[in-house]
């Protein structure tokens, strides 16, 4: 088994403390300290990088690199996560518009809280950002995380439908580890799912392989794609291919990095 990158390398290894409060996170968003770093999604069929996922990274002048799980969890506790997502989407879409000439084949994946789908103006905000930045929605995948369940499934379904009609792809991120289940693949009519790293860690076990195979088979029959994240070894990648996954993401290929280090 091989690993190309040390998982601790992205943030320097030492976990800072304490967890930042909401005022600190809001200030960091306001002054532009939280920026997108990019991690590639690799297409298993040909081994090429198909997309870059924009992931929030906070390099604080006072704290150093702050772990995403710490400040994102703080943001998720309130409407602040919507502001963080809007900030990240604006920067990511601006970068996409910038690399379009050099890499027209390369998509952008935006990681967004599922709380956005409860917002009546979710579509208007995303549409406004592509108009503002000049990015092409046909090259954007919106990955909605599952940490908090939507409170209004009708609003959620309507937002997903309008986003897809405008050209965005919509995926459910961390599928199976949060609020969603297989029935949501029908109710929400999404384009794909991303399996949490916990499934990859268990992919060599019979239960783990059975679950992954069930998801990939169901997704394929519905015309959806499946990405497995948290891939760290060649063996895990090979097993994911055997079980029907379309894309892989993880330290096997690269951690999240600043854009110039990804495209450079």
Residue pairs with C-beta under 8 A, 6 or more apart in sequence:
1 233
1 234
1 235
2 233
2 234
2 252
3 232
3 233
3 251
3 252
4 251
4 252
4 253
4 254
5 251
5 252
5 253
5 254
5 255
6 251
7 232
7 251
7 255
9 255
10 37
10 255
10 256
10 257
11 65
11 67
12 64
12 65
15 67
16 63
16 64
16 65
16 66
16 67
16 70
19 70
19 71
19 73
19 74
20 28
20 63
20 66
20 70
20 71
20 74
21 74
22 74
22 75
22 77
22 78
22 80
24 71
25 34
25 71
25 74
25 75
25 80
25 84
26 80
26 83
28 34
28 58
28 60
28 71
29 80
29 83
29 84
29 87
33 58
33 59
33 60
33 61
34 56
34 57
34 58
34 71
34 84
34 87
34 88
35 56
35 57
35 58
35 59
35 91
35 258
36 54
36 55
36 56
36 57
36 88
36 91
36 92
36 95
36 259
37 54
37 55
37 56
37 57
37 256
37 257
37 258
37 259
38 52
38 53
38 54
38 55
38 95
38 256
38 257
38 258
38 259
38 262
39 52
39 53
39 55
39 249
39 254
39 255
39 256
39 257
40 49
40 51
40 52
40 53
40 249
40 253
40 254
40 262
41 49
41 50
41 51
41 52
41 53
41 109
41 227
41 247
41 248
41 249
42 48
42 49
42 50
42 247
42 248
42 249
42 253
43 49
43 50
43 246
43 247
44 237
44 240
44 241
44 245
44 246
44 247
44 248
45 246
49 106
49 253
50 106
50 107
50 247
51 106
51 107
51 108
51 109
51 141
51 247
52 106
52 107
52 108
52 109
52 259
52 262
53 108
53 109
53 110
53 111
53 143
53 249
53 256
54 88
54 89
54 91
54 92
54 95
54 108
54 109
54 110
54 111
55 68
55 111
55 256
56 68
56 71
56 72
56 84
56 88
56 111
57 65
57 68
57 256
58 65
58 66
58 68
58 71
59 65
59 66
60 66
72 81
72 84
74 80
75 81
75 83
75 84
75 113
76 113
76 115
76 147
76 148
81 113
81 115
82 113
82 115
82 116
82 119
85 110
85 112
85 113
85 116
86 125
86 129
88 110
88 111
89 110
89 112
89 126
89 129
90 129
90 132
90 133
92 108
92 110
93 108
93 110
93 129
93 130
93 132
93 133
93 135
93 140
94 133
94 135
95 108
95 259
96 108
96 133
96 135
96 136
96 139
96 140
97 133
97 134
97 135
97 136
99 106
99 259
99 263
100 135
100 136
100 139
102 263
103 263
106 139
107 139
107 140
107 141
108 135
108 139
108 140
108 141
109 140
109 141
109 142
109 143
109 171
110 140
110 141
110 142
110 143
111 143
111 145
111 173
112 142
112 143
112 144
112 145
113 144
113 145
113 147
113 148
114 144
114 145
114 146
114 147
114 148
114 149
114 150
114 178
114 179
115 148
115 150
116 122
116 144
116 159
117 144
117 150
117 155
117 156
117 159
117 160
118 150
118 151
118 152
118 155
118 156
119 125
119 155
119 159
120 155
122 159
122 163
123 159
123 162
123 163
123 166
126 137
126 142
126 163
126 166
126 168
127 137
127 166
129 135
130 136
130 137
130 140
136 167
137 166
137 167
137 168
138 167
140 167
140 168
140 169
141 168
141 169
141 170
141 171
141 191
141 192
142 163
142 168
142 169
142 170
142 171
143 171
143 172
143 173
143 194
144 170
144 171
144 172
144 173
145 173
145 174
145 178
146 172
146 173
146 174
146 175
146 177
146 178
146 179
146 180
147 174
147 178
148 178
148 179
149 178
149 179
150 156
150 179
153 187
156 188
157 187
157 188
157 189
160 170
160 188
160 189
160 190
161 189
163 170
164 170
164 189
164 191
169 191
169 192
170 188
170 190
170 191
171 190
171 191
171 192
171 193
171 194
171 225
171 227
172 180
172 184
172 185
172 188
172 190
172 192
172 193
172 194
173 194
174 194
174 196
175 193
175 194
175 195
175 196
175 215
176 195
176 196
176 199
176 211
176 215
177 196
177 198
182 215
182 218
184 190
185 193
185 218
185 219
185 222
185 224
186 222
190 224
191 224
191 225
192 219
192 224
192 225
192 226
192 227
192 246
193 215
193 219
193 224
193 225
193 226
193 227
194 226
194 227
194 228
194 229
194 249
195 212
195 215
195 226
195 227
195 228
195 229
195 245
196 229
196 230
197 229
197 230
197 250
198 230
199 208
199 211
199 212
199 228
200 228
200 229
200 230
200 231
200 232
200 236
200 240
200 250
201 208
201 230
202 208
202 211
203 209
203 212
203 228
203 236
203 239
203 240
203 243
204 235
204 236
204 239
209 239
209 243
212 228
212 240
212 243
212 244
212 245
213 243
213 244
215 226
216 226
216 243
216 244
216 245
217 244
219 225
219 226
220 226
220 244
225 246
225 247
226 244
226 245
226 246
226 247
227 245
227 246
227 247
227 248
227 249
228 236
228 240
228 245
228 247
228 248
228 249
228 250
229 248
229 249
229 250
230 249
230 250
231 237
231 240
231 248
231 249
231 250
231 251
231 252
231 253
232 250
232 251
232 252
233 252
234 252
236 250
236 252
237 248
237 252
240 248
254 262
